Amino acid sequence: LFLGRAALNPEKPDIKWFPQSYFSGGSPMVSPDSKGVYFFNGLSLIYMDNEGKTEVIGSIPADYINNRYIYWVSTHLSISADGKYFLVDGCIGNDFFVATMEVATGKFKLIHEFPNVHDHALFSPVDPKQFVFPRDWRRNPATGKYEFMERRLWVMDIDKTYYKPLCPDLWESQNANTAHEWYSKDGIVCFVDYAKGVFEVNPNTREIVHVWKHDLICHAQSNGDRTKFCADASPYYWKEIPLKILYFDRTKKSQQEIVSAMPPPPIERDPYHLDPHPHFSPDEQWIIYLSTVKGNIDVAVTPVAQFE
C-alpha cells in the first residue's frame, strides 16, 4: 500500500500518488498545508512535496535500534498542536516504543519503551504534550500465542508526568469491546465499542458520554464539534452480512444509511484490512470511505449536505 492525495475541488480536481510511501504496519500522512506528504522509509522520516522533491526530516538512531528486528514504525503519524514534534511509535525486537522527532531538526527523543503492545499513538490537537496511546492485542510472532490488551485506551504526555487509562473501569471482553479512537478538534477522545456504539471521554476529567447507541460499529469518526458521525458496520462480518456505511446526527438524534449493502471486497481482508474506514474530509463537507460497490476497491465520497 502507498499514499495518494486527492483534491476534492470540482473546479480544479487533482490526484497525486506517492508510491515511495509504501507501507504495511505504519501509516504516512498528508502535510497540514497539503503541499506534500510525510512517511517513514526504513528508519528515516521523509518529506516529499507534490512535485516529487524529497527531504530527510530525521532518522531513528542505529544505536537505539541496536540490531533489533523492526516490525513497524509509526502506525499513525501526527504533529503536536504547537507544530514542534512528530509522534513516532513502533515495534522493535520484543519492545514497543513511543518517541518524538523534532520538526525543525529531526532530533529523535525516546519517551518510553513498553513490554506489551502499544500502537496508534496520536497527538492531541489542543494540548501540545498530550497523546493517546492505545494498548492492542497481537499474535506473538515467535510463539503464535494471543496476547491480550485488557484495557485499550491510555493517555500520556511527552514529559512522562502521567500515563493513565482513560476509562479505568472498562475491561476488554468483560464489560467492553473497545476499539478505534480519535481526537475531536477540541481535544475530546472519541472511541468505538463494537457492541454498544460510539463514546466520548474527556482526557483530563475522564468523564464518559455514550453518544451513539448502535451495535456492530467498527470504525467511526466525527466532525470537529462532534455533532455529526459516520461509521462502518461491520467489516468483521462482511462475508456473512452486507456492510453498511452509517451517518448519525447528534443534534437531531437521527441515523441514516449512506450505503445499505456493500458487497465484500474481491480479496482477503488481511494482511492489511481493507475496511471502509469512513471519515470526514478536512473541510467537513464530504464523507470519504472505501467502496466495493463496483466490484473493485475504490474510494468514494458522499456530500454531507444531503443529510441536512
C-alpha positions in Angstrom: 0.0 0.0 0.0 1.1 3.6 -0.6 -0.4 7.0 -0.1 -2.5 9.0 -2.5 -3.8 12.6 -2.1 -6.9 13.8 -3.8 -8.1 17.4 -4.0 -11.9 17.5 -4.0 -12.3 20.9 -5.5 -14.6 20.2 -8.6 -13.2 23.2 -10.4 -9.6 22.1 -10.0 -9.5 18.3 -9.4 -6.1 16.9 -8.6 -4.8 13.4 -7.6 -1.2 12.7 -6.6 0.3 9.3 -6.0 3.3 8.7 -3.7 4.5 5.2 -4.4 7.6 5.8 -2.4 5.5 5.9 0.7 4.9 2.1 0.6 3.7 0.9 4.0 2.2 -2.1 5.7 2.3 -1.7 9.5 2.7 2.1 9.6 0.8 4.9 8.0 2.0 8.1 6.2 0.3 11.5 6.5 -0.5 14.4 4.2 1.2 17.6 5.4 -1.1 20.1 7.2 -0.7 22.6 4.2 -1.5 19.8 1.7 1.7 20.7 -0.2 3.3 17.3 0.4 3.4 14.1 2.5 5.4 12.6 5.3 6.3 8.9 5.5 8.9 6.6 7.0 11.3 4.9 4.7 13.1 2.4 6.9 14.4 4.4 9.9 14.1 7.8 8.3 11.2 10.2 8.2 10.8 11.6 4.7 9.0 14.7 3.4 8.0 14.7 -0.3 6.3 17.7 -1.9 3.7 17.4 -4.6 6.3 17.8 -7.3 8.4 14.8 -6.1 11.2 16.7 -4.3 12.3 14.7 -1.2 13.9 15.7 2.1 15.0 13.6 5.1 13.5 15.1 8.2 15.3 12.8 10.7 16.2 9.2 11.5 15.9 6.8 14.4 19.4 6.3 15.6 21.0 3.0 14.7 22.4 2.7 18.2 18.9 2.8 19.6 17.8 0.0 17.2 20.9 -1.9 18.2 20.4 -4.7 15.6 16.9 -5.5 16.7 14.3 -6.5 14.1 12.0 -3.7 13.1 8.4 -4.8 12.8 6.9 -1.3 12.2 7.5 2.4 12.7 4.7 4.9 13.2 1.2 3.4 12.9 -0.4 7.0 12.7 1.9 9.9 12.1 0.8 13.1 13.8 2.2 16.5 14.7 1.9 18.3 18.0 -0.5 21.1 18.5 2.4 23.6 18.6 3.9 22.2 15.4 7.2 21.3 17.1 7.2 17.5 17.1 6.2 14.4 15.2 5.0 11.5 17.4 6.6 8.2 16.4 5.6 4.8 17.8 7.0 1.4 16.7 7.8 -2.2 17.5 11.4 -3.3 17.5 12.5 -6.7 18.8 10.4 -7.5 21.8 9.7 -3.9 22.7 7.2 -1.2 21.8 8.3 2.4 22.0 7.0 5.9 21.6 9.2 8.9 20.8 9.2 12.4 19.4 11.1 13.7 16.4 11.6 17.5 16.2 10.0 19.0 13.1 12.8 21.6 12.7 15.9 19.5 13.4 14.8 15.9 13.1 16.2 15.1 16.6 14.9 11.8 17.9 14.0 11.5 21.6 12.7 8.3 23.2 9.8 8.8 25.6 9.4 5.3 26.8 9.5 1.6 25.9 6.8 -0.9 26.8 6.8 -4.7 27.1 3.3 -5.0 25.8 1.6 -3.8 22.6 1.0 -0.1 22.2 0.3 1.5 18.8 -1.9 4.1 17.1 -0.2 6.9 19.0 -1.9 10.2 18.2 -1.2 13.8 19.4 -3.9 15.9 20.9 -5.0 18.8 18.6 -5.1 21.2 21.5 -2.5 20.0 24.1 1.0 20.0 22.6 2.2 17.5 25.1 -0.6 15.0 25.3 -1.2 12.0 23.2 -3.5 8.9 23.2 -1.5 5.7 23.1 -3.8 2.6 23.0 -3.0 -0.9 24.0 -3.6 -3.5 21.4 -3.6 -7.3 21.0 -1.4 -9.4 18.8 -0.2 -12.9 18.0 3.3 -13.2 19.3 5.5 -13.7 16.2 7.8 -16.1 18.0 5.2 -18.2 19.9 2.0 -17.6 18.0 0.2 -17.1 21.3 -2.5 -14.5 21.7 -1.5 -11.5 23.8 -4.5 -9.8 25.4 -4.8 -6.0 25.8 -7.0 -5.8 29.0 -7.6 -2.1 28.7 -7.3 -0.3 25.3 -7.4 3.4 26.0 -4.4 5.1 27.6 -3.3 8.7 27.6 0.2 10.0 28.2 2.3 13.2 27.8 5.7 13.6 26.2 7.3 14.6 29.6 6.1 11.3 31.2 4.3 13.2 34.0 1.3 10.9 33.6 0.5 7.6 31.9 -3.1 6.6 32.7 -6.1 4.6 31.4 -8.7 6.9 30.0 -11.6 4.6 31.2 -10.2 2.7 34.2 -13.5 0.8 34.8 -13.6 -0.7 31.3 -12.1 -4.2 30.9 -11.9 -5.7 27.4 -14.1 -8.7 26.9 -15.6 -8.2 30.4 -17.7 -5.1 30.1 -16.2 -3.5 27.0 -15.1 -4.3 23.4 -13.2 -1.1 22.8 -11.6 0.0 19.5 -10.8 2.7 17.1 -10.3 6.0 18.8 -9.7 9.6 17.6 -9.5 13.1 18.9 -12.1 15.7 18.0 -10.8 19.2 17.3 -11.4 20.4 20.9 -9.3 17.6 22.4 -12.0 15.1 23.4 -11.2 11.5 22.7 -13.9 9.5 20.9 -13.9 5.8 20.7 -16.0 2.8 19.5 -17.3 -0.1 21.4 -18.2 -2.9 19.0 -21.3 -3.9 20.9 -22.5 -0.5 22.2 -21.6 2.2 19.7 -19.6 5.5 20.0 -18.5 7.2 23.2 -16.5 10.3 24.1 -14.3 10.8 27.1 -12.6 14.0 28.4 -8.9 13.0 28.8 -8.5 15.4 31.7 -11.6 14.6 33.8 -12.2 11.1 32.3 -15.9 11.8 32.1 -17.6 9.4 29.6 -20.6 10.1 27.4 -22.4 7.5 25.3 -23.1 9.5 22.1 -24.4 7.0 19.5 -26.0 3.7 20.6 -25.6 1.2 17.8 -24.1 -2.3 17.7 -21.6 -3.7 15.2 -19.9 -0.4 14.6 -16.2 -0.9 13.8 -14.6 2.3 12.5 -16.1 5.7 13.2 -15.2 9.3 13.0 -16.8 12.7 13.9 -16.7 16.2 12.5 -14.8 18.8 14.6 -17.5 19.6 17.1 -18.9 16.1 17.4 -22.3 16.9 16.1 -22.1 14.5 13.2 -20.6 11.0 13.0 -20.1 8.3 10.3 -19.2 4.6 10.8 -19.0 1.2 9.1 -21.0 -1.8 10.4 -19.3 -4.2 10.3 -16.2 -5.4 8.4 -15.8 -8.3 10.8 -19.0 -9.9 9.5 -18.6 -8.7 5.9 -18.7 -12.2 4.3 -21.9 -13.1 6.2 -23.7 -9.7 6.4 -23.6 -6.9 3.8 -21.7 -4.0 5.2 -23.4 -0.6 5.9 -22.0 2.9 6.0 -23.9 5.0 8.5 -24.4 8.7 9.3 -25.6 10.0 12.6 -26.7 13.5 13.5 -26.2 14.0 17.2 -28.3 17.1 17.4 -31.3 15.6 15.6 -30.7 12.1 17.1 -31.2 10.7 13.6 -29.4 8.0 11.8 -29.3 7.4 8.0 -27.6 4.9 5.7 -25.0 6.1 3.2 -24.6 2.6 1.9 -27.1 -0.1 2.8 -25.5 -3.3 1.5 -21.8 -3.1 0.4 -20.6 -6.4 -1.1 -17.4 -8.0 0.3 -14.0 -7.0 -1.3 -12.7 -9.2 -4.0 -9.5 -10.0 -2.0 -8.9 -11.2 1.6 -9.1 -8.6 4.4 -5.6 -9.5 5.7 -2.8 -8.7 6.0 -3.8 -5.0 5.7 -7.5 -4.7 6.5 -9.4 -3.3 3.5 -12.2 -1.9 5.6 -14.2 1.2 4.6 -12.8 3.5 7.4 -15.3 6.3 6.8 -14.2 9.7 7.8 -14.9 13.4 7.2 -12.8 15.5 4.8 -10.8 18.3 6.4 -13.4 20.8 5.4 -16.1 18.5 6.8 -18.2 18.8 3.6 -17.6 15.1 2.5 -17.6 11.7 4.0 -14.9 9.5 2.4 -14.7 5.7 2.5 -13.5 2.7 0.7 -16.2 1.2 -1.6 -16.6 -2.2 -3.3 -19.9 -1.4 -4.9 -18.5 -1.5 -8.4 -16.6 -4.8 -7.7 -13.3 -3.1 -7.3 -11.6 -1.4 -4.3 -12.4 2.2 -4.8 -12.5 5.4 -2.8 -16.0 7.0 -2.6 -17.2 10.4 -1.3 -20.6 11.4 -0.1 -21.7 15.1 0.4 -22.7 15.8 4.0 -25.1 18.5 2.8 -27.6 15.8 1.5 -28.3 14.8 5.1 -29.2 18.3 6.3 
